[in-house]
C-alpha cells in the first residue's frame, strides 16, 4: 500500500513538473552567450602588434521562409496541440521510465492534451494571425537585409572598435587571401599575436513550417589566440562562443526594414566581441 501511494505521489510531481515547464516554454525566451573557460595566458597590456584575422567560410546570416500554405487556425492547432503533446509525452516517459505503466500513462496524457490543445490553438491562431501581405513584406525585408549583410565582416569591424584601447592593445584586422600563408606573412611584418576567428552557424532559427514562427538568432564561433615566433605559431588559448538570442515572431523581427533584427545582430556582435576581449586581454 505504501508503494502505491509513493508511486502516485511521484506521478503527481512529474505531472506538476511537466505542466510548469510547459507554461514556461510558452512564456519565456532564452538569451545566453556561452561559457568562457579560464585562461592561463592573455595578451599583455600594451601589446601593439596584434592581428585579427578570420578564416570563416560561413559569412552570411541565414533564415528560412515561413510557410503560407496553411491557414492560421491550422498552424495554431499544430503548434499548441501537437507540440506540447510531444513535450508532455517525452517528460512523463522519462519520469516514469522505471514504472511498469510509465509509457502508457505518458501516451495517455499526451493524447488527452491534443483535442483541447488543438481547439485552443486554432482559436489563438485565428485571433492573433497577421495577413499574408504582412508576412510577404516581412519575407522581402528579411531577404533584403540578409543578402546585403556580411556578418563576418561586421563582426571584425565590431572587434576592431575602441574597446581594445582601454587595454592599450593595438589591434589590426586583415582579410586573408591564402589561409595557409597568412601567419608567415604577419610574422614577417612584425606581428607577435594573432586572434583567429572561425565562424560556424549564423542562423535565424525557428519552425518555418508555421506562417509566423517564433525565431531567434543563433551564432556559433571559435576564437583562437596565437603567439608568433618566427615561422612558428603557438596556440595560447581558444574559446567556443554560443549566442542564443530571445525569440520573437518573424514579422516582428522584420518590421520597419528589419529594425529589430538589426538591433539584435548588433547586440550579438558586441556581446561576442566583449567575450573575446575579456578572455584574451589582461
CORDA-V239321 format. One record per residue. N is the residue number from 0. RES is the residue in three letters. OMEGA is omega in degrees with one decimal (NA if undefined). Layout:
BEGIN
N/RES/OMEGA
N/RES/OMEGA
END
This chain:
BEGIN
0/UNK/178.6
1/UNK/-178.9
2/UNK/179.7
3/UNK/179.7
4/UNK/-179.8
5/UNK/179.1
6/UNK/178.8
7/UNK/178.7
8/UNK/179.7
9/UNK/-179.9
10/UNK/178.7
11/UNK/176.8
12/UNK/-179.4
13/UNK/179.3
14/UNK/177.6
15/UNK/179.4
16/UNK/179.5
17/UNK/-179.6
18/UNK/179.3
19/UNK/-178.8
20/UNK/176.6
21/UNK/177.4
22/UNK/179.5
23/UNK/-179.0
24/UNK/-176.5
25/UNK/-174.3
26/UNK/-177.3
27/UNK/173.4
28/UNK/-178.4
29/UNK/175.7
30/UNK/178.6
31/UNK/-175.7
32/UNK/177.5
33/UNK/-174.4
34/UNK/175.2
35/UNK/-178.3
36/UNK/178.7
37/UNK/-177.7
38/UNK/-176.6
39/UNK/-177.4
40/UNK/179.7
41/UNK/174.7
42/UNK/179.8
43/UNK/175.0
44/UNK/-178.6
45/UNK/178.2
46/UNK/-175.7
47/UNK/-177.1
48/UNK/-178.2
49/UNK/-179.8
50/UNK/175.8
51/UNK/-179.9
52/UNK/177.5
53/UNK/175.8
54/UNK/-175.4
55/UNK/172.0
56/UNK/177.5
57/UNK/-173.1
58/UNK/-171.7
59/UNK/167.9
60/UNK/179.3
61/UNK/178.9
62/UNK/176.9
63/UNK/178.5
64/UNK/-180.0
65/UNK/-177.9
66/UNK/179.9
67/UNK/-177.3
68/UNK/-178.7
69/UNK/177.3
70/UNK/-177.4
71/UNK/179.9
72/UNK/-180.0
73/UNK/179.2
74/UNK/-179.9
75/UNK/179.9
76/UNK/179.9
77/UNK/-175.5
78/UNK/-174.6
79/UNK/178.1
80/UNK/-174.4
81/UNK/-177.9
82/UNK/178.8
83/UNK/179.3
84/UNK/177.8
85/UNK/179.5
86/UNK/179.5
87/UNK/-179.6
88/UNK/-178.2
89/UNK/-177.1
90/UNK/-179.2
91/UNK/178.0
92/UNK/177.9
93/UNK/-178.4
94/UNK/-178.0
95/UNK/-176.5
96/UNK/-177.5
97/UNK/179.2
98/UNK/-176.8
99/UNK/-178.2
100/UNK/-176.4
101/UNK/-179.1
102/UNK/-179.0
103/UNK/178.8
104/UNK/179.4
105/UNK/179.0
106/UNK/-179.9
107/UNK/179.9
108/UNK/179.7
109/UNK/179.9
110/UNK/179.3
111/UNK/-178.9
112/UNK/-169.3
113/UNK/-178.1
114/UNK/178.9
115/UNK/179.3
116/UNK/179.2
117/UNK/178.3
118/UNK/178.3
119/UNK/-179.8
120/UNK/179.0
121/UNK/178.8
122/UNK/179.5
123/UNK/-180.0
124/UNK/179.9
125/UNK/-176.5
126/UNK/-173.7
127/UNK/-175.5
128/UNK/173.3
129/UNK/-178.3
130/UNK/177.6
131/UNK/-178.0
132/UNK/178.5
133/UNK/179.0
134/UNK/178.0
135/UNK/176.7
136/UNK/178.3
137/UNK/177.8
138/UNK/178.7
139/UNK/178.4
140/UNK/178.0
141/UNK/179.7
142/UNK/-179.7
143/UNK/-178.5
144/UNK/-173.9
145/UNK/-176.4
146/UNK/-178.0
147/UNK/-174.7
148/UNK/177.4
149/UNK/-175.3
150/UNK/-177.1
151/UNK/179.9
152/UNK/-179.3
153/UNK/176.8
154/UNK/177.3
155/UNK/178.2
156/UNK/177.5
157/UNK/178.6
158/UNK/-176.6
159/UNK/-177.3
160/UNK/-171.4
161/UNK/-177.7
162/UNK/-178.9
163/UNK/-178.6
164/UNK/178.3
165/UNK/177.6
166/UNK/179.8
167/UNK/-179.7
168/UNK/178.0
169/UNK/-175.5
170/UNK/179.4
171/UNK/-177.4
172/UNK/-178.7
173/UNK/173.2
174/UNK/-174.7
175/UNK/174.9
176/UNK/175.4
177/UNK/-171.5
178/UNK/-176.4
179/UNK/-175.0
180/UNK/-175.0
181/UNK/-177.2
182/UNK/177.3
183/UNK/-179.8
184/UNK/179.9
185/UNK/178.4
186/UNK/179.2
187/UNK/-179.9
188/UNK/173.6
189/UNK/178.5
190/UNK/-176.5
191/UNK/178.4
192/UNK/177.4
193/UNK/169.7
194/UNK/-178.3
195/UNK/177.8
196/UNK/175.7
197/UNK/-173.7
198/UNK/172.6
199/UNK/-177.3
200/UNK/170.4
201/UNK/-162.1
202/UNK/171.4
203/UNK/-165.4
204/UNK/177.0
205/UNK/-179.9
206/UNK/-175.7
207/UNK/170.1
208/UNK/177.3
209/UNK/-175.9
210/UNK/178.4
211/UNK/-171.0
212/UNK/168.9
213/UNK/-175.8
214/UNK/180.0
215/UNK/179.5
216/UNK/178.1
217/UNK/-179.0
218/UNK/174.4
219/UNK/176.5
220/UNK/177.2
221/UNK/177.1
222/UNK/178.9
223/UNK/175.1
224/UNK/-179.5
225/UNK/168.3
226/UNK/-178.8
227/UNK/177.6
228/UNK/-176.4
229/UNK/179.0
230/UNK/-179.6
231/UNK/172.6
232/UNK/-178.3
233/UNK/177.1
234/UNK/-178.9
235/UNK/-177.2
236/UNK/171.9
237/UNK/176.4
238/UNK/172.3
239/UNK/-179.9
240/UNK/176.7
241/UNK/177.0
242/UNK/177.7
243/UNK/-177.0
244/UNK/179.4
245/UNK/-178.8
246/UNK/171.6
247/UNK/177.5
248/UNK/-177.6
249/UNK/-178.8
250/UNK/178.2
251/UNK/178.7
252/UNK/-170.3
253/UNK/180.0
254/UNK/178.0
255/UNK/178.4
256/UNK/176.4
257/UNK/-177.9
258/UNK/-178.4
259/UNK/179.0
260/UNK/178.0
261/UNK/179.1
262/UNK/179.3
263/UNK/178.0
264/UNK/177.9
265/UNK/177.4
266/UNK/178.7
267/UNK/-176.9
268/UNK/176.9
269/UNK/178.6
270/UNK/178.9
271/UNK/179.7
272/UNK/178.7
273/UNK/179.5
274/UNK/179.6
275/UNK/178.3
276/UNK/-177.9
277/UNK/-178.7
278/UNK/-170.0
279/UNK/-175.1
280/UNK/177.3
281/UNK/NA
END
